[in-house]
Amino acid sequence: MFLFPGEVISLLQWPYFDPLTTRLVAAALMGIGLESFLGRNAQLTHFRGMLRLKLIWSGTATLAIFITMFAMTYPPLTGYLLTIIFAGFHSVWWFWYRQVNK
């Protein structure tokens, strides 16, 4: 998505293409993924902070995808798939946020 946004978007069959937005999404995914990997052995306070960030990001991303799908003429199948994926991440992270705050 970062280096070849047009090719990735065409594979996903998303009808609209904006290279800046696609690269920003890729940058966010890389940032969260890399920080998750680098911080995997961090103290609990750092872990809580990352979980909060992930909850906010995944929740708003899910809502943004959902709103965008229904602002289009037709919601593409990819939109439903992305909504399910981001909502799934949000659910997992919410579970762990509740676990570490017990």
C-alpha positions, 0 to 999 in steps of 0.5 A: 500500500505504501510503495504501490498504492494503485496496484493494491487498491485495484487488487482490492477492487475499491472503486476510488483511489487516492494515493495520499490517503492510501499511503497514510493508511499504510503508514498508520498500519506500519506505525502501529504494527512496528510499535507493537513489535518493538514494545512487546516486552515493555512494562504494563503502563506502556502496554496500556497506553498502546492499547488505548491508542489501538482502541481509538484508532481501530474504533474510528477506522471502523466507523470511517470505513462504514460511513464511507461505504454507505456514502458510495453508490454501492458498498464494495465487498472490500468495505465489508471485509475491512469493517469486519477486520478492523472491528475484530482488531477493536474487539481483541484489543478491548478484551485485553484492555479490560484484562490489564485494567482488572 
